[in-house]
Amino acid sequence: MTPPLLLVIVGPTAAGKTRLAVELARALEGEIVGADSRQVYRGLDIATGKPTLDELGGIPHHLLDVADPTESYSLARYCADAEREIATVRSRGRLPILVGGTGLYIRGVCDGLVPPAVPPQPELRRGLQVQWEQSPELVLTELRRLDQCTAETIDLRNRHRVIRAIEICSVTGKPLSLQRRTQPKEQRLIILGLSTERHRLHELADARIAHMFRRGLVNEVHSLIGHGFDLTLPAFSAVGYREVAGLILGQWDREEAERRMRVATHAYQRRQLVWLRPDPRVHWIDSDADTAAASALHLVEEWLRDQDRVENPH
């Protein structure tokens, strides 16, 4: 029996992953399964870049709005949810298309990434949380000292993940980046990577941020604050929420909020590429090229033809 198929689309923020996924899903009878650690949260729509119904154009998109912002949404939970949705898409005879920029989630589904089995250390965790409240940079400096590789790829705005990484390093005496092991599942992958020149990626991100404000980002954050959400929760580490909260609270003006969002997004794009670039399986496509969609479709069709030849050698 041949392994089931999975098409994967990765790349940095604002590279056009969802748009390409919709085009390929339409051409290949596919459905999209999200791999974004912030789009899973209900009510976090604009700053997370959650696709609208118009953008999806009728293509089913799974793993949006599956958790409350107060919940802790772990890698293990994501992998279980993603595997269930992928299996459901396959059961309908359609092609699952895994799409997102959260490298940890992508590795979890593609490679069966398993984090070290280190129990929580309440006393260490409380101390790091207090230190974070006083100076996040001190905690980040400690992470860089213990594990520079993880510090270059982890979401440094996510207090929970930063503290957990330090916790694992401290308990085991080894960098987290050297302890992750994999349990690959039987499936046949093709991974497409969307990216372009760095300055152009930054321009695309900046345009996206401006569009977020036009769509009503300030009102979204106002509403979340009004509903009593604590914006220090991991869910709100997505770029935009804390920057706009500062605007609402009078700590800075809109120009400064946008500037902070641009700086944070550019840094996040760099971390995404640090995570994705070393993977030799990724077929990189220039997202700024007019032929990007056609090139992607050609690669996938060749991959599908290869699969057909394996299943039907005569």
Secondary structure by P-SEA (a helix, b strand, c coil): cbbbbbbbbbbcccccaaaaaaaaaaaccbbbbbccccccccccccccccccccccccccccccccccccccccaaaaaaaaaaaaaaaaaacbbbbbbcccaaaaaaaacccccccccccaaaaaaaaaaaaacaaaaaaaaaaaccccccccccccaaaaaaaaaaaaaacccccccccccccbbbbbbbbbbccaaaaaaaaaaaaaaaaaacaaaaaaaaaaacccccccccccccaaaaaaaaaccccaaaaaaaaaaaaaaaaaaaaaacccccccccccccccaaaaaaaaaaaaaaaaaaaaaccc
